[in-house]
Amino acid sequence: MLNNSHRIVEYSLNHLTLVLTVTGIALALWIPTGLLISRYERFSGLTMALGNLLFCIPSLSLFGIFMTVPHLGLGRRSAVLALVLYAMMPLVRNVYRGIKSVDRHVVEAGRGMGMSNLEILWQIQLPLAWPIIFAGIRVTVVLVTGIATIATYIGERNLGRLIQHGITRSNAEMIIAGAILVSILALLLDYLLGRVERRLISPGTTQVGVRKGQEESF
């Protein structure tokens, strides 16, 4: 690490920007999807099955498939698309389970007060489901951080390159260095998200969310 600090900094920044890009796109896509299938139950089974199917595809195979698609090819575009698809299952599942974990009597009480479906969603369901949803976000970030190392095989210059080169050269130190750095990055991101979670979610809401939906969380 000391002898290659400049390269490690470059790889770490590339890895971090890839994870942040994927997380932003995944949140914009999959949180609304989870909300929609919680509203329209007939699509929930199919959507969950699709997410599980994508998650079961070996990461190297999925990266390789997108690499052959025109206008994607080697590099970040293919990596981002593959990782966004991997993020579907934990995010959609936790959003769906979080909304469904809200006590129906609380929802009915809101309707009895004359609240619209949109008001119930924003003022009742989302606040109570937020602990479970945020747990899905944290799982997704850690998951993406790990799988992103495979993107080095399609041209990404991230921390996975240390592991790849270490395997190619039978260099145990390089492999261990890459694994340690990826683990540190994942733990750091999870720690920061934990701090954000404590600021955004009140303790009472967290206890309700954990008690009602912990067994359903990813």
C-alpha positions as CSV (number, residue, x, y, z in Angstrom):
1,M,0.0,0.0,0.0
2,L,2.8,2.4,0.9
3,N,4.7,1.7,-2.4
4,N,1.6,2.2,-4.5
5,S,-0.3,4.9,-2.6
6,H,-0.9,7.1,-5.7
7,R,-2.5,4.2,-7.7
8,I,-4.5,3.1,-4.6
9,V,-5.9,6.6,-4.2
10,E,-6.9,6.6,-7.9
11,Y,-8.6,3.2,-7.7
12,S,-10.3,4.1,-4.4
13,L,-11.8,7.3,-5.9
14,N,-13.0,5.4,-9.0
15,H,-14.5,2.7,-6.9
16,L,-16.3,5.3,-4.7
17,T,-17.7,7.3,-7.6
18,L,-19.0,4.1,-9.2
19,V,-20.8,3.1,-6.0
20,L,-22.3,6.5,-5.5
21,T,-23.4,6.7,-9.2
22,V,-25.1,3.3,-9.0
23,T,-26.7,4.0,-5.6
24,G,-28.2,7.3,-6.9
25,I,-29.7,5.7,-10.0
26,A,-30.9,2.6,-8.1
27,L,-32.7,4.8,-5.5
28,A,-34.4,6.8,-8.3
29,L,-35.5,3.6,-10.0
30,W,-36.2,1.0,-7.3
31,I,-37.8,2.9,-4.5
32,P,-40.7,4.1,-6.7
33,T,-41.0,0.6,-8.1
34,G,-41.3,-0.8,-4.5
35,L,-44.0,1.8,-3.8
36,L,-45.9,1.0,-6.9
37,I,-46.0,-2.8,-6.3
38,S,-47.1,-2.2,-2.7
39,R,-50.0,-0.3,-4.2
40,Y,-50.7,-2.7,-7.1
41,E,-50.3,-6.2,-5.6
42,R,-50.8,-8.1,-8.8
43,F,-47.4,-6.9,-10.0
44,S,-45.5,-7.6,-6.8
45,G,-44.9,-11.3,-7.4
46,L,-43.6,-10.8,-10.9
47,T,-41.4,-7.9,-9.8
48,M,-39.9,-9.8,-6.9
49,A,-39.3,-12.8,-9.1
50,L,-37.5,-10.7,-11.7
51,G,-35.3,-9.1,-8.9
52,N,-34.4,-12.5,-7.6
53,L,-33.6,-13.8,-11.1
54,L,-31.3,-10.9,-11.8
55,F,-29.6,-11.3,-8.4
56,C,-28.9,-15.0,-9.2
57,I,-27.0,-14.3,-12.4
58,P,-23.2,-14.6,-11.8
59,S,-21.8,-11.1,-11.7
60,L,-19.0,-11.8,-14.2
61,S,-21.5,-13.2,-16.7
62,L,-23.8,-10.2,-16.4
63,F,-20.9,-7.8,-16.9
64,G,-19.8,-9.8,-19.9
65,I,-23.2,-9.7,-21.4
66,F,-23.5,-5.9,-21.2
67,M,-20.0,-5.5,-22.5
68,T,-21.2,-7.0,-25.9
69,V,-24.1,-4.6,-26.2
70,P,-23.6,-1.7,-28.7
71,H,-23.0,1.7,-27.0
72,L,-22.1,0.1,-23.7
73,G,-19.0,-2.0,-24.3
74,L,-16.0,-1.9,-21.9
75,G,-16.0,0.5,-19.0
76,R,-18.4,2.3,-16.7
77,R,-21.6,2.2,-18.7
78,S,-21.8,-1.6,-18.6
79,A,-20.7,-1.6,-14.9
80,V,-23.3,0.9,-13.9
81,L,-26.1,-0.9,-15.7
82,A,-25.2,-4.3,-14.2
83,L,-24.8,-3.0,-10.7
84,V,-28.1,-1.1,-10.8
85,L,-29.9,-4.4,-11.8
86,Y,-28.2,-6.1,-8.8
87,A,-29.5,-3.4,-6.5
88,M,-33.1,-4.1,-7.6
89,M,-33.8,-7.0,-5.3
90,P,-32.7,-5.6,-1.9
91,L,-34.2,-2.2,-2.5
92,V,-37.5,-3.2,-4.0
93,R,-38.0,-5.9,-1.4
94,N,-37.3,-3.7,1.6
95,V,-39.5,-0.9,0.3
96,Y,-42.4,-3.3,-0.4
97,R,-42.0,-5.1,3.0
98,G,-41.6,-1.8,4.8
99,I,-44.9,-0.4,3.4
100,K,-46.7,-3.7,4.1
101,S,-45.4,-3.8,7.7
102,V,-47.3,-0.6,8.6
103,D,-50.3,-1.5,10.8
104,R,-53.4,-1.5,8.7
105,H,-55.4,0.0,11.6
106,V,-53.1,3.1,11.5
107,V,-53.8,3.4,7.7
108,E,-57.6,3.0,8.3
109,A,-57.5,5.7,10.9
110,G,-55.9,8.0,8.4
111,R,-58.6,7.2,5.9
112,G,-61.2,7.9,8.6
113,M,-59.7,11.3,9.1
114,G,-60.3,12.1,5.4
115,M,-56.7,11.7,4.2
116,S,-56.1,10.8,0.5
117,N,-54.0,7.8,-0.5
118,L,-51.1,10.1,-1.3
119,E,-51.3,11.7,2.1
120,I,-51.4,8.4,3.8
121,L,-48.4,7.3,1.9
122,W,-46.3,10.4,2.7
123,Q,-47.5,11.1,6.2
124,I,-48.1,7.6,7.6
125,Q,-46.7,4.7,5.6
126,L,-43.3,6.1,4.5
127,P,-42.3,7.5,8.0
128,L,-43.2,4.2,9.7
129,A,-41.6,2.1,6.9
130,W,-38.5,4.2,6.7
131,P,-36.3,2.1,9.1
132,I,-36.8,-1.0,6.9
133,I,-36.3,1.0,3.7
134,F,-33.1,2.5,5.0
135,A,-31.9,-0.9,6.0
136,G,-32.3,-1.9,2.4
137,I,-30.4,1.1,1.3
138,R,-27.5,0.2,3.6
139,V,-27.5,-3.4,2.4
140,T,-27.5,-2.2,-1.2
141,V,-24.6,0.1,-0.8
142,V,-22.4,-2.6,0.9
143,L,-23.5,-5.1,-1.8
144,V,-22.7,-2.8,-4.7
145,T,-19.3,-1.9,-3.1
146,G,-18.3,-5.6,-3.1
147,I,-19.7,-6.6,-6.5
148,A,-18.1,-3.5,-8.1
149,T,-14.7,-5.1,-7.8
150,I,-15.7,-7.5,-10.6
151,A,-16.2,-4.6,-12.9
152,T,-12.4,-4.5,-13.3
153,Y,-12.7,-7.3,-15.8
154,I,-14.6,-5.1,-18.2
155,G,-12.2,-2.1,-18.0
156,E,-13.0,-0.4,-14.7
157,R,-10.0,1.0,-12.9
158,N,-11.1,0.4,-9.3
159,L,-10.0,-1.5,-6.3
160,G,-10.9,-4.8,-8.0
161,R,-7.8,-4.2,-10.2
162,L,-5.5,-4.9,-7.3
163,I,-7.2,-8.2,-6.7
164,Q,-7.2,-9.1,-10.4
165,H,-3.5,-8.3,-10.8
166,G,-2.7,-10.1,-7.6
167,I,-4.4,-13.3,-8.9
168,T,-2.7,-12.9,-12.3
169,R,0.7,-12.5,-10.7
170,S,0.1,-14.9,-7.8
171,N,0.8,-11.9,-5.5
172,A,-0.8,-12.6,-2.2
173,E,0.0,-9.1,-0.8
174,M,-1.8,-7.4,-3.7
175,I,-4.9,-9.6,-3.3
176,I,-5.0,-9.0,0.5
177,A,-4.5,-5.2,0.0
178,G,-7.3,-5.0,-2.5
179,A,-9.7,-7.0,-0.2
180,I,-8.8,-4.9,2.8
181,L,-9.4,-1.7,1.0
182,V,-12.7,-2.8,-0.4
183,S,-13.8,-3.9,3.0
184,I,-12.8,-0.6,4.6
185,L,-14.7,1.3,2.0
186,A,-17.8,-0.8,2.5
187,L,-17.6,-0.4,6.3
188,L,-17.0,3.4,6.0
189,L,-20.0,3.9,3.8
190,D,-22.2,1.8,6.0
191,Y,-21.0,3.7,9.1
192,L,-21.8,7.1,7.4
193,L,-25.2,5.8,6.4
194,G,-25.8,4.7,9.9
195,R,-25.0,8.2,11.1
196,V,-27.5,9.6,8.6
197,E,-30.1,7.1,9.6
198,R,-29.8,8.2,13.3
199,R,-30.3,11.8,12.3
200,L,-33.3,11.2,10.0
201,I,-35.2,8.6,11.9
202,S,-36.6,9.1,15.4
203,P,-35.9,6.3,18.0
204,G,-39.6,5.7,18.4
205,T,-40.1,5.1,14.7
206,T,-37.1,2.9,14.5
207,Q,-38.4,0.7,17.3
208,V,-41.8,0.4,15.6
209,G,-40.2,-0.4,12.2
210,V,-37.8,-3.0,13.7
211,R,-40.6,-4.7,15.8
212,K,-43.0,-4.9,12.9
213,G,-40.8,-5.6,10.0
214,Q,-37.4,-7.0,11.1
215,E,-38.2,-10.5,10.1
216,E,-39.2,-9.3,6.7
217,S,-36.2,-7.1,6.1
218,F,-33.5,-8.3,3.6
